Amino acid sequence: MARSARRKSRPNPSRELEHVSGAYADRRRSDNNVTPTFRGVVGLVLGAIFASTGRIFLLMVTHAGFDLTALAIIYWNLESDVAHLVFR
């Protein structure tokens, strides 16, 4: 058997990143009325950072900060104020 025939082909990381980001956005589309497009973009950005650096700690801190900010906005009932900052 030829040596090249035994090698497994390497998957395309950008294609995998697209699929995982799309699946993540689709799976969580009903959470807090955040659009799947926004979740997909965040997934693509964080996934691209992971693909280029290979380190996940910064991404975990970023995700935790995002979640804690959302929790604080909900806890202190600031959703309307934040929405008016974004959508005037």
BELSUL-V521057 format. One record per run of one state. SS is the DSSP state (2 for helix, 1 for strand, 0 for the rest). FROM is the first residue (numbers start at 1). TO is the last residue. Records with the same first field share a line. If there is no record, write none. Layout:
SS: FROM-TO + FROM-TO
//
This chain:
0: 1-2 + 7-12 + 28-35 + 54-56 + 76-78 + 87-88
2: 3-6 + 13-27 + 36-53 + 57-75 + 79-86
//
